[in-house]
């Protein structure tokens, strides 16, 4: 997918450069059209880096663990990034960034899926009984798993026709993104017991977003 | 109190590294080559051709210079480990590059790569160790004086981390029992407690405002565990000086317990009558007990303990191995715990 958007981007740029009788307005329009592709392309940089490092065997002596950590961290980052979109759009009046909420959310799901796949395939090598036991008995894995399940539901309900079909219910379903993020941060917090700085960093970003949502909700209902 | 100063050394007195290195039989670059190569592709075992050489030496391009002249003198003769003895294993060694770059040493940061990245300027000379508590010869001693009566020897031990990974590491040092004899603990000494250096200016992890460990890091052993022949004080690894990230200049190695018991960069040893505080137990008593013996049947709340990943790994290798009770040292240490419920005293 990364390659597709990159090649499309190249073609557009090439067309822009090569055509001489293009108007300025058209050009600005074309440039604007490139932005979403560019953003999508950037979203794939971390996974490309991780994959390249895995290919070169430069992830250290425990590559599966490094890959699980890396994809998990990026899943959380994109999840929080998707939550930042709406407050930014409303506060700064940036209507153009609206579609990125969906982009970042889906990218978060993608990274979370790879994270879970690495855990199942590389760390536990498909020993399902052990995986089930982990999910049921190890609280830090339980909360991570619940968060992942929520993200899957959000992903399934994100195509435009599903959004239309769900109507008003869609918004309600997608408030689940907040518990998903909180659980993801708890998941991180319980892994790193000795220093809570990283988990706290994400919590400090999430907190004002949550506050903003609560304020909006109160303003709307009163 | 006995306080001795380490002698000053002029740089001209220091033996060039090449002279020191010339003494040793090196393996033919296997470890160095294995650096970027697929795991398991190269054997990192090195066998000395004569009785004088060590079984394992660091690759020549990765060896460290001595912290001071006396360290070089100390490392001039190291008795190699006897193959086939309980102090050795013929399992494949974890390559030097992995041993010195994949570390848990939270004083230098919580990520595995943090200790090597943040400890480059760590000062290990001069170094003194305080001996206190139930002991006939308490005092603050220079490390040089502490090491003086002890000949260095090689040990090849398995190291099992509670996080479910393990390594095989050739240490250089001497038995803790010898040091304990040196300072003559009295009859009230039932336990030994160890403390890591507390120096936030040198250890960034200790400066973190969000750390949950109570510094300084501390660990402890029952006195019979401490004088067990397997219990080792390491001052070197792979025939070379201990790098800071591995616990320079002196660290504990207790091979039948989880790695966090093997405390690093020791500055204080205290003999006590009652069970001493240990850092991880203070932080999470339900997760970490005082004994922390490797036990495949007692699971940590966050990690099953019946299997382990022997490092290094590649992504598609399925080399998880069964964890053994007491990390495979049961024959030597099981008698220490006869009659004890290991599920209760985890």
Interface residues (C-beta under 8 A of the other chain):
Chain A: X54 X56 X57 X58 X60 X61 X62 X63 X64 X65 X67 X122 X125 X130 X133 X134 X138 X139 X140 X190 X191 X192 X193 X194 X195 X196 X197 X200
Chain B: X36 X37 X38 X39 X94 X98 X101 X102 X106 X110 X112 X113 X165 X205 X208 X209 X210 X211 X212 X213 X283 X284 X287 X301 X302 X303 X304 X309 X311 X312 X313 X314 X315 X316 X318 X320
